[in-house]
């Protein structure tokens, strides 16, 4: 089953890494990404700006196993690649891995609106959910990480499932696509160093505004017609009556990515 590596990178002011590279920074980015894409064990690689903050890049790399990623980390050329990328970003990226349920195909469908960024023809099935132009990404942070038990994790997973069961009809009416398709899962890492919002709610994305903590992280993905559709759903009675199911986390961060990329050739 595919393991999805999730990376968050913050661009320096003025750096442009758009899909039509005309700057030295964009060329460095493209060369580095192409190199990762060619690694053994990479099933897909996609990235996008956050809708809420275009300086923040979300990258998703699908690995066939954690061992494949571990082997890549031992590549003798990797330090040079990292050194080339450092001037583009304000901080070192946050990264962790998730094995999504109910299946990795649901995660792929929500992250890949088309067979993106593969150097060879894809064999990944692309179901109807991929027509969603917006993917909403939900992060729930539990701290301190060392105190988060298996029981807490299983309880929260059950609460997430109950939340989606109760709210799916309203979400679909408001513009959730793919028949209410949802993928979620816990970070495999027992501790992820992240900027946790100081209050329960959507994180402030300005650098330094949140506290650095080691957390257990739950990740959810859903596909939408637009960010307006997401906002409309949050105004619904069903959302208001059931959001408490998700609020046993220390903090919650919600943001969106728009699928702007073209397939590579």
DAMOGI-V410833 format. One record per pair of residues at least 12 apart in sequence whose C-alpha atoms are under 10 Angstrom apart, sorted by sequence separation. I is the first residue (numbers start at 1). J is the second residue. D is the distance in whole Angstrom. If there is no record, write none. Layout:
i = [I,I]
j = [J,J]
d = [D,D]
//
This chain:
i = [17,18,33,46,47,48,112,114,168,195,197,198,16,17,33,46,47,113,114,167,168,195,196,197,198,33,45,46,47,112,113,168,195,196,197,198,45,46,109,112,113,115,165,195,196,197,44,45,46,108,109,110,113,114,140,164,194,195,196,197,44,45,108,109,110,112,113,114,164,194,195,196,43,44,45,108,109,110,111,112,113,164,194,195,196,42,43,44,105,106,108,109,110,111,112,113,193,194,195,196,42,43,44,105,106,109,110,112,113,193,194,195,41,42,43,105,106,108,109,110,111,113,161,192,193,194,41,42,43,105,108,109,110,111,113,191,192,193,194,40,41,42,106,109,110,111,112,161,191,192,193,194,37,39,40,41,106,110,111,160,190,191,192,193,36,37,41,110,111,190,191,192,41,42,110,189,190,191,230,41,42,110,157,189,190,40,41,157,187,188,189,227,39,40,157,187,188,227,18,39,41,42,186,187,188,226,227,18,40,41,66,186,187,218,227,39,40,57,153,154,185,186,187,217,224,226,39,56,153,185,186,216,223,55,59,63,184,185,186,218,219,220,222,223,224,55,58,60,62,184,185,215,217,219,221,36,57,58,59,61,62,183,184,185,60,62,183,184,4,11,16,182,183,184,2,3,4,8,10,16,182,183,2,3,4,5,7,9,15,17,136,181,182,183,2,4,6,8,14,135,181,182,2,8,13,36,62,134,135,148,180,181,10,11,12,35,132,134,148,180,181,10,11,12,132,133,146,178,179,180,10,11,36,62,132,139,145,146,177,178,9,10,11,32,35,62,131,132,136,137,138,140,145,176,177,178,201,9,10,129,130,131,137,139,144,145,176,177,200,8,9,10,32,33,60,129,130,143,145,175,176,177,200,201,203,205,8,9,32,128,129,142,175,176,177,200,201,202,203,204,7,8,9,31,32,128,129,174,175,176,200,201,202,203,205,7,8,60,127,128,129,130,141,174,175,199,200,201,202,203,6,7,8,29,32,59,60,129,172,174,175,198,199,200,201,202,203,6,7,28,32,128,129,141,143,171,172,175,176,197,198,199,200,201,202,5,6,7,141,142,174,175,176,196,197,4,5,6,29,141,174,175,196,197,4,5,6,28,29,140,141,173,174,175,196,197,4,5,28,172,174,175,176,196,3,4,5,160,171,174,175,2,3,4,25,29,141,171,173,174,2,3,4,25,28,140,160,173,174,1,2,3,4,5,140,157,171,172,174,1,2,3,4,25,26,140,156,170,171,174,1,2,3,25,48,139,153,170,171,1,2,5,44,47,138,139,153,170,43,46,47,153,171,3,45,46,167,170,44,45,46,110,148,149,170,171,44,110,145,146,147,148,170,171,46,47,109,144,145,146,147,167,169,170,45,46,47,143,144,145,146,167,168,17,44,45,46,110,142,143,144,145,167,168,15,16,44,45,46,106,109,110,141,142,143,144,145,166,167,15,44,45,109,110,141,142,143,166,167,12,14,15,43,44,107,109,141,142,143,167,11,12,13,43,44,106,107,108,140,141,142,163,164,166,167,11,12,13,42,106,107,140,141,142,163,166,167,11,12,13,106,107,140,141,10,11,12,44,105,106,107,139,140,141,163,164,9,10,11,12,43,102,103,104,139,140,163,164,9,10,11,37,38,43,44,102,103,104,138,139,140,162,163,9,10,37,38,43,101,102,103,104,138,139,163,164,9,10,37,38,100,101,102,103,137,138,139,163,8,9,10,34,51,100,101,102,137,138,159,160,162,163,8,9,10,33,34,99,100,101,136,137,138,161,162,7,8,9,34,50,51,99,100,101,136,137,159,160,161,7,8,9,50,98,99,100,135,136,137,159,160,6,7,8,50,98,99,100,135,136,158,159,160,6,7,8,97,98,99,134,135,136,159,6,7,97,98,99,134,135,156,157,159,5,6,7,96,97,98,132,133,134,135,136,156,5,6,96,97,98,132,133,134,135,136,156,4,5,6,95,96,97,131,132,133,134,135,156,4,5,96,129,130,131,132,133,134,155,156,3,4,5,95,96,129,130,131,132,133,136,3,4,96,97,129,134,135,2,3,4,96,134,152,2,3,95,96,152,1,2,94,95,1,94,95,4,94,2,3,93,94,1,2,1,2,4,1,3,4,2,2,140,142,143,144,140,141,142,143,140,141,142,143,140,141,142,111,113,139,140,141,142,110,111,140,141,109,110,111,139,140,141,107,109,110,139,140,107,109,110,138,139,140,106,107,138,139,91,106,137,138,139,90,137,138,136,137,138,98,100,101,136,137,97,98,99,100,135,136,137,96,98,100,135,136,66,97,134,135,136,134,135,133,134,135,133,134,132,133,134,132,133,131,130,116,117,119,120,121,113,114,116,117,118,119,120,111,113,116,117,118,119,111,112,113,114,115,116,117,118,111,113,114,115,116,117,56,110,112,113,114,115,116,55,56,53,52,53,52,51,6,5,4,5,4,3,8,10,10,10,58,58,57,52,53,52,53,54,51,52,53,50,51,52,50,51,49,50,51,48,49,50,48,49,47,48,49,47,48,49,47,48,6,46,47,48,47,46,46,34,19,18,19,18,19]
j = [29,30,45,58,59,60,124,126,180,207,209,210,29,30,46,59,60,126,127,180,181,208,209,210,211,47,59,60,61,126,127,182,209,210,211,212,60,61,124,127,128,130,180,210,211,212,60,61,62,124,125,126,129,130,156,180,210,211,212,213,61,62,125,126,127,129,130,131,181,211,212,213,61,62,63,126,127,128,129,130,131,182,212,213,214,61,62,63,124,125,127,128,129,130,131,132,212,213,214,215,62,63,64,125,126,129,130,132,133,213,214,215,62,63,64,126,127,129,130,131,132,134,182,213,214,215,63,64,65,127,130,131,132,133,135,213,214,215,216,63,64,65,129,132,133,134,135,184,214,215,216,217,61,63,64,65,130,134,135,184,214,215,216,217,61,62,66,135,136,215,216,217,67,68,136,215,216,217,256,68,69,137,184,216,217,68,69,185,215,216,217,255,68,69,186,216,217,256,48,69,71,72,216,217,218,256,257,49,71,72,97,217,218,249,258,71,72,89,185,186,217,218,219,249,256,258,72,89,186,218,219,249,256,89,93,97,218,219,220,252,253,254,256,257,258,90,93,95,97,219,220,250,252,254,256,72,93,94,95,97,98,219,220,221,97,99,220,221,42,49,54,220,221,222,41,42,43,47,49,55,221,222,42,43,44,45,47,49,55,57,176,221,222,223,43,45,47,49,55,176,222,223,44,50,55,78,104,176,177,190,222,223,53,54,55,78,175,177,191,223,224,54,55,56,176,177,190,222,223,224,55,56,81,107,177,184,190,191,222,223,55,56,57,78,81,108,177,178,182,183,184,186,191,222,223,224,247,56,57,176,177,178,184,186,191,192,223,224,247,56,57,58,80,81,108,177,178,191,193,223,224,225,248,249,251,253,57,58,81,177,178,191,224,225,226,249,250,251,252,253,57,58,59,81,82,178,179,224,225,226,250,251,252,253,255,58,59,111,178,179,180,181,192,225,226,250,251,252,253,254,58,59,60,81,84,111,112,181,224,226,227,250,251,252,253,254,255,59,60,81,85,181,182,194,196,224,225,228,229,250,251,252,253,254,255,59,60,61,195,196,228,229,230,250,251,59,60,61,84,196,229,230,251,252,60,61,62,84,85,196,197,229,230,231,252,253,61,62,85,229,231,232,233,253,61,62,63,218,229,232,233,61,62,63,84,88,200,230,232,233,62,63,64,85,88,200,220,233,234,62,63,64,65,66,201,218,232,233,235,63,64,65,66,87,88,202,218,232,233,236,64,65,66,88,111,202,216,233,234,65,66,69,108,111,202,203,217,234,108,111,112,218,236,69,111,112,233,236,111,112,113,177,215,216,237,238,112,178,213,214,215,216,238,239,115,116,178,213,214,215,216,236,238,239,115,116,117,213,214,215,216,237,238,88,115,116,117,181,213,214,215,216,238,239,87,88,116,117,118,178,181,182,213,214,215,216,217,238,239,88,117,118,182,183,214,215,216,239,240,86,88,89,117,118,181,183,215,216,217,241,86,87,88,118,119,181,182,183,215,216,217,238,239,241,242,87,88,89,118,182,183,216,217,218,239,242,243,88,89,90,183,184,217,218,88,89,90,122,183,184,185,217,218,219,241,242,88,89,90,91,122,181,182,183,218,219,242,243,89,90,91,117,118,123,124,182,183,184,218,219,220,242,243,90,91,118,119,124,182,183,184,185,219,220,244,245,91,92,119,120,182,183,184,185,219,220,221,245,91,92,93,117,134,183,184,185,220,221,242,243,245,246,92,93,94,117,118,183,184,185,220,221,222,245,246,92,93,94,119,135,136,184,185,186,221,222,244,245,246,93,94,95,136,184,185,186,221,222,223,245,246,93,94,95,137,185,186,187,222,223,245,246,247,94,95,96,185,186,187,222,223,224,247,95,96,186,187,188,223,224,245,246,248,95,96,97,186,187,188,222,223,224,225,226,246,96,97,187,188,189,223,224,225,226,227,247,96,97,98,187,188,189,223,224,225,226,227,248,97,98,189,222,223,224,225,226,227,248,249,97,98,99,189,190,223,224,225,226,227,230,98,99,191,192,224,229,230,98,99,100,192,230,248,99,100,192,193,249,99,100,192,193,100,193,194,104,194,103,104,194,195,103,104,104,105,107,105,107,108,107,108,246,248,249,250,247,248,249,250,248,249,250,251,249,250,251,221,223,249,250,251,252,221,222,251,252,221,222,223,251,252,253,220,222,223,252,253,221,223,224,252,253,254,221,222,253,254,207,222,253,254,255,207,254,255,254,255,256,217,219,220,255,256,217,218,219,220,255,256,257,217,219,221,256,257,188,219,256,257,258,257,258,257,258,259,258,259,258,259,260,259,260,259,259,259,261,263,264,265,258,259,261,262,263,264,265,257,259,262,263,264,265,258,259,260,261,262,263,264,265,259,261,262,263,264,265,205,259,261,262,263,264,265,205,206,205,205,206,227,227,187,187,187,188,188,188,194,205,206,207,256,257,257,254,255,255,256,257,255,256,257,255,256,257,256,257,256,257,258,256,257,258,257,258,257,258,259,258,259,260,259,260,219,259,260,261,261,261,263,264,260,260,261,261,262]
d = [7,9,8,8,4,9,10,7,6,9,8,6,10,8,9,6,6,8,10,10,9,8,9,5,7,10,7,5,9,8,9,10,8,6,7,10,6,7,9,10,9,10,9,5,5,9,8,4,9,8,8,9,8,7,10,8,9,5,6,10,6,6,9,6,9,10,4,8,10,8,4,6,8,5,9,8,6,10,10,6,6,8,6,6,9,7,5,8,8,10,9,8,6,8,9,7,7,6,9,8,6,6,10,8,9,6,6,10,7,6,6,9,8,5,7,8,9,10,5,9,10,9,10,8,4,7,5,7,10,9,9,9,8,10,10,9,5,6,10,9,5,9,8,9,9,9,10,9,5,5,9,9,9,10,9,7,9,9,7,9,9,5,6,10,9,10,9,6,10,8,6,7,9,8,9,9,6,8,10,5,8,10,8,8,9,7,7,8,10,9,9,9,9,9,9,7,9,7,10,9,10,10,8,5,10,9,9,10,9,9,9,6,6,9,9,10,8,10,10,10,9,4,7,9,10,9,7,9,8,6,6,10,10,9,10,9,7,5,9,10,10,9,10,10,10,10,10,10,9,5,7,9,10,10,10,9,10,10,9,9,10,8,4,9,9,10,6,6,10,10,10,7,5,9,10,10,10,10,10,9,6,7,9,9,9,9,9,10,8,10,10,9,5,10,8,9,10,10,9,10,6,8,10,10,7,9,9,10,10,9,8,7,9,8,7,10,9,9,10,8,10,9,5,9,8,9,8,9,10,9,6,6,10,10,6,10,7,8,8,7,8,5,7,10,9,8,8,7,10,10,9,9,6,7,5,8,9,6,6,9,8,8,10,10,9,8,6,5,8,7,5,9,10,10,10,6,7,9,10,9,4,7,9,10,8,10,6,7,6,8,4,10,6,6,10,8,9,8,7,9,8,5,8,9,9,6,7,9,5,9,6,6,6,5,10,6,7,8,8,8,8,10,9,9,7,8,4,5,4,7,7,5,9,10,8,10,10,7,9,10,9,9,6,6,6,6,9,6,6,9,8,10,9,9,9,9,10,9,7,9,7,9,8,8,8,8,5,8,10,9,9,5,8,8,6,10,6,7,9,7,5,7,7,8,6,5,9,7,7,9,9,9,7,10,8,8,6,6,7,10,9,9,9,9,8,5,7,10,9,6,8,10,6,6,9,8,9,8,10,6,6,5,9,8,9,10,9,8,9,10,6,6,9,9,10,8,9,9,10,9,5,6,9,9,9,10,9,10,6,9,7,7,7,7,10,9,9,7,9,8,9,9,9,9,9,10,10,10,10,7,10,9,9,10,9,7,9,7,10,9,10,10,9,10,9,9,9,9,9,9,10,7,7,8,10,10,9,8,6,8,9,9,9,8,10,7,9,7,7,4,8,9,9,9,8,7,7,8,10,7,6,5,6,10,9,9,7,6,9,10,9,8,9,9,5,8,9,7,6,7,7,7,10,8,9,5,7,9,10,10,9,8,10,6,9,9,6,5,9,9,10,8,9,8,10,7,8,9,9,6,6,9,10,9,7,9,6,9,9,7,6,8,5,8,9,7,9,6,5,9,6,8,6,7,8,4,5,9,9,9,10,7,5,9,10,9,9,5,6,9,9,10,10,8,6,7,6,10,7,6,9,8,9,10,9,8,7,9,8,5,9,9,7,8,7,7,8,9,9,6,9,10,6,7,9,10,7,8,8,10,10,6,8,10,7,5,9,6,10,7,7,9,9,6,6,9,6,6,10,10,8,8,9,5,10,9,9,10,5,6,8,5,9,9,10,10,5,7,9,10,10,8,5,9,6,7,9,7,10,6,5,9,10,9,6,8,7,5,9,6,6,10,5,7,10,6,7,9,6,6,9,7,10,8,4,9,10,6,7,8,5,7,10,6,7,8,5,7,6,6,8,9,9,7,6,9,10,5,6,9,7,5,9,10,7,6,6,6,6,8,5,7,6,9,8,9,8,4,8,10,7,7,8,5,6,6,9,8,5,6,7,9,8,9,6,7,7,10,8,6,5,9,10,10,7,10,9,8,10,8,6,6,9,10,9,10,10,9,5,8,7,9,9,7,8,8,9,10,8,8,8,9,9,7,9,8,7,9,8,10,9,8,6,6,8,8,9,10,9,9,9,8,9,8,9,9,10,5,6,9,6,5,9,6,6,7,8,10,10,7,5,9,7,9,6,6,10,7,9,8,5,8,9,10,6,6,6,7,9,10,7,5,9,9,9,6,6,9,9,8,5,9,9,6,7,7,5,9,9,8,10,6,6,10,9,10,9,9,4,8,9,8,9,6,7,10,10,7,5,9,6,7,9,5,8,6,7,9,6,10,9,8,10,10,10,9,9,9,10,10,9,7,8,7,7,9,9,7,7,5,6,7,10,8,9,9,9,5,5,8,8,9,8,7,7,8,9,10,10,10,7,9,10,10,10,8,9,9,10,9,9,9,9,10,10,9,10,10,10,9,10,8,9,10,9,7,9,10,7,7,10,7,6,8,6,5,9,5,7,10,6,7,6,7,9,7,9,10,7,9,8,7,10,9,9,8,8,8,10,10,9,10,7,9,8]
//
